[in-house]
Amino acid sequence: MGRTVLIFGFLILLVVGSGCIDGNGPTSITTTTTVPTTTATTTTTATVPATTTALSDEEFLDLVERNTFLFFLEKTDERGFTIESTAWPIGSIASSGFYLTSIPIAVERRWISYEDGKNRVLTTLNSYYDDPADPDDFYVESERGFFPHWFYQETGKWNGVDVFSSIDTAILMAGVLTVRQYFADDQEVWDISTKLYEAVDWEWMTNGGCTLSMGWKPDTGFIEPRWEGYNEGMLAVLLAMGSPTHPISEERCDAWEAWGRTYKRVEYKHGDQTYEFIESTSTSLFTYQYPLIWFDLKGKKDGHGVDYFQNSKNATLENRAYSIENPGNHKGYGKYVWGLTASECILHESGYGAHGPRQNDDGTVAPTGVGGSMLFTPDESILALRHMKEKYGDKLWGKYGFKDAFNLDRDWFSPTYIGIDQGAILTMIENHRTGLIHSLFMQNEYAKKAMQKAGFTNVDTTPLAIIRVQELPEEKKVSFPPDASSDSFIVDRFDDCISKTGAGAWHGGGSSTEDAVIMFDRSVNHGEIGCSMKVRYNVGKRGSYNGAWIKLDSLDLSGYKELVFWVRGDEEAGYTTTFKIELKSPDGRAEYVVNDVSDSWKRVAIPLETFRTPAGASKIDLTSITEFTIIFDDHSATDKEGTIYVDDIYFTHKNNNEK
């Protein structure tokens, strides 16, 4: 596939008039309406069935995700480098970012094992990281932490085409921070991921301005185009603002204000429906998708007053409405054939172009436009993907899922799979189904810092629980703690370093998400294998309180008599010798105070009848317990900041003669 010198992010501004139709610049829009807050109205793939009409939506999405992941599994080499595309198998840092992001999905869905996933991640991270202690270390060359868009996998050297790219480096770093959180219990993953992100000198990439340059070349220096207006560059801007080492200088300029001051607010009408949103530079769907693959912006507004989730939803619905209206009279367009975005294109000399409503619309449609919009328009996207697969069969569907693009005016179907387009499909379907990537990424402190700087509201919401799947050898799987009888109800032992039912940290009373963190620690556990749940807390602020929770799924405890768990403090980090626990139900909550915690494991056995409501009631309804909660607060904690470990949580059953 022939390629011109393109930057992935906006193809070096060739996007403005350089999709698959040459010479058609963007339509001038002068309306200034605001964005509304409501809608505008090792593994192998499964055998692909001849028809998917019999599959439920969930089964269909299983099929799409699994086949799409196979691209990353098979098109990533022994050094951990993922190719640009099946037509141009050269190393791509953006593809690597999506590959890293895909690994937690594959582990969670049991397509690969936890250990296999971690080893794959370490291979990729080490291939990008230049170990200063090893003069013979192999790594991809970089400049101030920025990597070349494309490079030779065999040498790690820039291929001389395009630039050391700010947006592609941002996509790589988004993947790096995602696996940093997912494999947080592995010190090597954590350390290398942190070093890679902290090495990126975002201030340098501004080249003295307030906005980021799109890239730098060793022979000519910084290129002229910058990340301005609205587009996928938002991802790079936020990561630049969240950096603990080289952020864009706050003393010199307001980066978020500079980023947003050139927004173009538009209003389009199709039929009786009006769509209002901030329009991206190329009007392509990927520009509305990419930042929100990692940053969970639903229900949040920034300092400009923009709800970017709703903005992306409105833009996606308008893309679909435009295709239904079909002003260019292109063959096939309609409610099931839409998705104008950047993709392969038979009509452009480079073989690749950005398409959007009113801009470079030549009849080329890409499944990634629809699949990558799954988070915003799940019903419409599922219907369109199902139609495309059924209608066009093997022309559009193959071993790695949906091929890149098609143009029915020319009866052309791309034979190619492109890494970034496959990545958008896989990650956004998973975000729609489970929120996994959002949950992981939003737990990292850099994302929170960036969003706070940008003035986003509702940043400090408790993140969703991360449930890891790690298979243990059969001989090491233990059903019951040694001190529990066989009729006990086991809540969690954390022996496979996950929370089986769901767990998370919470905060209140002026404390923040940084003040309460949970992890699963392999170095400290009550038994001989697995992990314990490590809870780090800080209640130094007056009136603050926080802690951890574990879901119990409306558990009927009326036949049980005691709650049992093991606890110990961390001598080095410090710990409180007393804290509270609660059992919650839909009708209320009851609490118990745990005392005499030490730095040795202590067995805590609490008769359920001793739990009291905050008002002092002696009886609680045990028929529907939904949560086990650990609580630290400023007035009772003996150490205001510290760490405790919890393990082997279970309920003991009543004897036959006990009521």
N, C-alpha and C positions, 0 to 999 in steps of 0.2 A: 504494500500500500504506500503510495507516494505521500510524502508529508512536506509541507512548507515549514518555515521556522515559526512555530506556534507556541504560545504559553497556554497551558491548560486553563488557567483561571479565566481569562477572557481572551485567550488566543492573541495576546499582545495587542488588544484593541482591534484586531482584525474582525472581531465580532461586529463592530459597527460597520455594517455593510459587507460582511465577508462570510455569510453562511454559505449555503449552496447556490444562492443566486447572487451574482456580483452586482454591485452598484445600488442596491436598495437600502438606503440608510434608514434610521429609525424615524417613525412618525413623530412629529412635533406635538407635544401635549402641554397644554397650558393650564388645565384645571388644577385647583389646589384643595380639593376636598380631603377631609381627614379620613384615616383608616377606621372603619367601624369596629365595634367590639363584639358584634354578632355576625353570624354567617351571612354571606351574600345570598342566599337560598341555594492414617488410615482406614478409609471407608470407600464404598462404591455407591453410585447412585442407584436408586430404586428403578426397577423396570418400569419404563414409561408406558402407561396403558394406551391402547389405540384411541380411546376417547376418555375425556375427563368429565363428561356430563354426569356420570354417576357419582363423582366425588363430591363430598361436602366442601364448603368453602375452606374449612380448616385442613382437610386432606389435600385440597388443591394447593393451598399455601405451603403445606409441608413439602409437596412435590417441587414447587418452584424454588423454595429456599434450599432444599437439599441438592438439586441439580446445579443451582447457581454457585453454591459453595464448592462444588467439585471443580469449578474453574480455578479457584484459589488453591485447592489441594494439589491439583495436577500441573498447574502453570507457575508454581513457585519452585525454584531450583534448590540445590543442596546447600547454597549459601543463604537461603531464606529470601531471595529476591523474586518478586512477582513481576511478570512481564506487562508491558503496555497493552498488548492485544495479541490475539492469535495470528493476526496478519503482520504484526511488527513486534516480534519477540525480543524486545530490548528492555532493560531494567527501567522501572518507573517507580519513583518514590511515592507518588499518589496511590498507585496500585498496592505498594507495600503498606501504606496507611490503612487501606481497606482490608488487606489481608490480615493485618494484626487485629483490626476490629472484628473480623469474621471469626476469629479463634474462640472467643468466649461463647459465641452463638453455637458453634459446632460442638463445643464441650457440653453446653447446657442441653442440646438436643441429642447428645450421645452419638454423634457421628464420628467423633474421635474421643479418646480418653483424656482425662485431665493432664496426665503426665505427658502424653504426646503433644497436647496443646502447649503446655509450658515449655517443652523442649523446642518446639517450632518457634515460639516467641523468642526464646533465648538465642536461637540461631540467627534470626533476623536482627534482633537488637545488637548482638555482637558484631554483625557484619556492617552495621552503620556506625558503631562506636569505635573510636580510635583510642585504644588502651595505651596510655603514655608509658606504662611499665613494660610494654612488650614491643620492642623495635621491629619485630617481624609480623606484627598484628595486621591482618587484612581488614580493610574498611573502605567504605565509599568516601571519596574525597568531598570535602565541604569547605565553605568559606564563612567564618563567623557563625557556624552552626547551621547554615543554609546549604541544602544539597541540590545538585543539578536535577532538573526535571527528568532527563533521561541519561542513562549511563551504561557503560559496558559491564555486564555482570562478571565477566572473567577477570577484569582488572579493578573494578570499582571506580573507573575514571570517567569524567564527563565525556560525552560522545561528540562534543563540539557543536551540537544543535541546541537551539533554545538557550535557556539561562539557568542560573542558580535561582530557583523560583520561590517566592515568598508564599504563594498559595499552595503549591505542591508540598513544600516543607510543612505548612500548617496542617495539611491533611495527614501527612506522616506523623506529626506530633500528636494529632488527635487520636490516632491509633495507638501511639506510644503511651499516652496517658490512660487510654482505656484498658490496656493490658496491665499497666502499672497497678491499677485498682483491682482488677480481677485476680491477678496472681500476687496480691499484696503480701501474702505469707512467705513468698520466696524473696530472700534478700537480694539476690543477684538481679532478678527482674526489676525490683524496686530501685536499686541503685543505678543500674544502667539507664533505665527509663528516665529517672530524675536527671541524670547528667546530660542526656541527650536534649531534653527540653530546656534545661537551664543554660545550655551552651548557645542557644539561638539568640543572636544579638539583634533584637528587633529595632532598637534605637538606631543602630548602624544602617538598617535597611530603610530608614526614613530619608536618608541622604540629606539631612538637614531640614526636612519639611515636617509637617504634622501628620501626614498620611504615609503609608508604606509604599515604597516602590514595588512594582510587580516583579522585579528581578535584577540580577547583576551578572555581567559576563566578564571573565578573566581578561579578555583582550580589549574591551571597550568600556568597562565599568557599568554604572547603573543605567538602566534603560529609562526612557522618558515617562511611559505610562505609570500611573499610580492607582491605588485602590481608593476610588471615590464613587459617589453616587450610591446606588444600592445594587449589590451583587453578592456572589459567593465569597468575596473578599472579607465579608463580615467575620468569617471564621478566623482569618489571620489577624484581624484587628483585635478581636477579643483575646486570642491567645497572646498577642503582644502586650496587651494591657494587664494580663494576669501573671506575666513573668516575674519571678522573684529576683531575677538577676539583671536582665537587660530590657526592662519595659520601655515603651515610648515615654520620654521625659515628661512628667506632669508639670514641672516647673517651666518648661519651654512652651508647651501647648496642650490643649484639651483634645486628645486623640479622638474621642467619641463624638465630640461636637464637630470636629473637622471631617470625620467620616460621614456624618449625617446631614451636613449643611447643604449638600447638593442633591438630596432626595427629590425625586420627581413623583408627585402625587397625581394619580390619574383616576378617571371615572369612565367606564365603558358600559354601554347598554346593549343587551342582546334580548330581543323580545320585550317582555315586560319586567325584566330583571336588570338592575344596575349593580355593577361591580366596582367597588372603590378599593384602592390599594396603592402602595408605593411600588412603582414599576421598576424592574431591574434594567440594566443597560441593554441587554440583548433580548429581553422578554422570554428567554429560554427557561424551562422549568427547573433545570438543575441549579440555577442561581438561587431559587427559593428553597431548595431542598438541602444543599450541603451543610450550611451552618447548623441547621436544625437536626441533622443526623446525630450530632453529639450534644449540642446545647439544648436542653429541655426548656423551651421558652413559652410553653403553653400557660396561659393565665398570668403572664408577666408582661409589664410594660417598662420600657427603658426611659431614659431622661428626655427623649424626644416625644414620649407619650405613645409609642408605637407598640402594638401587640403583634410580634413578628409571626407567631403561629397563625393568628387570624389573617395576617397579611398574606402569608403563603397559601392559606386555604382559599382566600378570595382570588388570588392570582391563578391558582390551579383551576378553580371553577370557571374562571373567565377563559382560560386556555381551552377548556372543554367546550364552553358555550361558543367560542369563536370557531372551533372545529365543526360544531353542529351547524352553525350558520354558513360556514364554508364560503367566504367571499371569493376565494380563488378557484372555486369549482373543481377542487381536486377529487380524484376518484377515491371512494371508500370512506372519506371523512364522515364522522357522525358521532353519536353518543357512545359507540363502542370502539371507534377508531379515532384516538386523539393522543396527545402527548408530544407536543412540539418542544424540542430541547436540542442540546448539542449531541451529535451522533455522526456515524459514518454517512456519507452522502455521495451518490453516483454523479451528481451534477457539478460538484466543485472540484477544481483541479487538484486540491490537496487531498481529496477523498474524505474530508471531514469538515463539518461546519456547524454553526449554531443557528437553530431555527426557533422562531417564536411567532406569536400573533403579530401581524403587521410588520414583521421583520424577517426577511429571508424565508418566507413560507413557500416552498417549492413542491409540496406534496410529500415530503419525507417525514415519517413518523417513527418514533423509537419507543419500544416497550419500557425502557428505563424511565421515560418521562411519566408513564402511568404507574409503574411499580415503585419508583422513587417518591411518588406522591401518596403512597398508601397511608401514611400517617394523617394526611389532611383530608383525603377523600376515599376512605376505605371501600365504601359500597360501589362508588363509580369505578374505582381502580380494579377491584376484583371482577366486576362485570366485564370491563374492557379486556383484562388479561385473559379471562376465560374465553371470550369471543375470539381474540387474536389467535390463541392456541388452537381452538376448534376450527376456525375458519381457514387458517393458512397452514396448519399442520407442520410437516417437516421443513417447509420453506422457511419458517420462522422459529421453530423449536428444535433443539438438538440436545446433545450430550450435556451441555452446560446451561441448559434452560433456554431462555429467550435469546435469539441472536440480536445483533445490535439495532438494526433499522430496516425499514422497507419503504418503497415508493410505488404505489399501485399505478400511477400515471405511466411509469416506465416499466411496470411489471418486474421490478427489481427487489430482490431480497438479499440483504447483506449476509455473507457467510461467516462474518467475524464476530468474535466476542471481545469486548474491551473491558479492561479491569475496573476502571472507575465506574462504568455503567453497570457492570455486574454488582459492584459494591453497593451502589445506591439502592438497587432492587433488594438485595439481601438484608441490608441494615434497616431500611425503612419498613420492610415487612415485619421484621423482628420487633422494631420499636412499636409498631401498631399492635402486635400480638402480646408482647410481654413488657415492653419498656426497658428491656435489658441494657441496651447501649446507653440510653439516657440515664438510667439508674447508676451505671458504673461511672460514666464520665462526670456526672454532676456531683459525685462524692469527692472528687479531687479539689483540693483547696485553691488551685489556680483558677478553675472555672468560676468558683464562687467569688473570688477576689475580682476577677474581670467584670463580672456582672454587677457587683456592687459599685465598681468604679463607673460603669456605664449608667448607673442610676436605675437599674431594674428593680421593680417591686417584687415582693414575695420570693426573694431569693432563698431565705433560710427555712424552706420547707424540709421536713424530714425526708431523706431519700428513701426510695423503695428498697426492700431487702434484696440482697444478692444471694442466690442459692447456687452453690457450686456443686458440680457432680464429679466426684472423684471415686473411682472404683477401687476397693481394697481387695487383696487376695482373700479367697474364701476362708482360709484358715485364720485370718486375722479379724474377720467380722464377728463381733460379739453382740448378742442381742440384749443382754441384761448386765448391769453393773454387778460386781461380785457380792455387794451387800443387799441386793434386791431380790425379792422372791419372784417366782415365775409368773405370778398373777399381777405383778405391778404394771402400771401403765408408764411406759418410757416416753418422756417428752423429747429429750435430745441428749445424746452423748457426745456429739461433735467429733466422733471418731473418724469420719471421712472429711473433716474440716469444712463442713457446711452447716447451715441450719436447715433441717429437713422441712420444717413447717413455715419458716420465714422469721427473720429477726432484723432488728434495726436499732439505730440510736434515735433519741428524741431530746428536745430541749424546751425550756420555758423560763418565764420570770426574768427576762433580760439576758439569759445565756444564749449562745449561738450554736450552729452546727459544729463549729470547731471545738466546742467545749464538751462534746460527747461523741465518742467514736467507738465502734465495735470492730474487732478483727477476730480471726480464728488462728490461734497461736499454737504452732506445732512444738515449740520448745518447752511449753508448760502445759501439762495435762495430768489429770488425776490417775488415769490408767497407764498402760504401757505403750499405747498406740494413739494415733490421731491427734486431735487438738482440744483445747478448751476455748471457751468464748472469752476473749479479752475485752474488758470494758474500761476505756479511759474517760475520766470525767474531770470537770473543772467547775466548781461552784464558788469561786472567789468573789464574784460580784454579789452585792447585797440583794437578797431576795431571789437569787437564781436557783434553779433546780433543773436536773436533766437525768438521763440514764439510758436504759436499754429495754427493749421489749421482745417477746417471743410469742408468736401466734399459737393459739390452742384450738381454734376451729370449732367453737361452740361445744366444748367438751363437757360431757355429763359426768360430774365427779360425785354424784350422790352415793355411789357405792364405794368410795375411797375415804381413807381416814387421815393420811399424812401427805404433805409435800416434802420431798427430800431433794437436797442438792448439796454439792460440795463447793466451797469457796475458799479462796486464799488471796492475800494482798501481795503486791509487788514491793519488796523491800527497797529496791533501788529507786523506783518511781514515787514511792510513798503510797499510802492508802488510808481510807477511813476505817476505823474499827466498827463502825455502826452505819447501817443504811436501812432503807425500807423496801419491802416488796409488796406488790399488790396483785390480787386476782381480779380480773374485770369480767363483767357480764353486761348484756344489753340493759339491765336494770340498775347497774351501779358498780361499785367497787368495794373491796375490803382489803385491809392492809395488816402488815405484821412488821415489827422492828427486829432486825437481826443485829446481835451484839457480839462482841469479843472476837472479831475477825483478826487473824494473825497472818504472818507470812508462811505459815504451814497450812496444808489442806485441813479444813474443818468440815465435818459432816453436820448439816443443818437439817433437822427433822421437825416440821411444824404441824401439829394437829390442825386439821382444817377448821375445827370448831373454835379455834382460838383467833381466827381472822376476825377483825372488827371493821365495821364501816367507819368512815370519817366522823360520823355522828355518834359512834360508840355502840351501835347495834351489835348484839351478840350472835345473830344468825344471818347468814347470807344464802342466797339462792345458788346452789352448786350445780344446777341442771344444765347450764349453758355458759360455761366459762370460755371467754374468747381470747384472753391474753394474760401472760405472766410478765410483770413489769418490775424492773429494778429502779429505785429512786434514790438519788443523792440530792441533798439540799444544803444551803449555806448555814442554816442554824443548827443542824445536827451532825454534820460531817466533822469528824475529828481532824482530818486533813482535808483542806479545801480543794486540793488537786491531787490526783493519783490514779492508780490502776488496780482493778481487782480482776480475778479470773473465776469463772463459774464453769462447772462441769457436772455431768451425770445427773440430770434433772428427771425426777420421776415421781409418781404418786403410788403409795402403797394401798392395797385393797383391804377392805374390811373383812374380818373373819365372819363366818356364817352366823355366829351368835351376836354379832355387833349390829346395832341399828344405825 
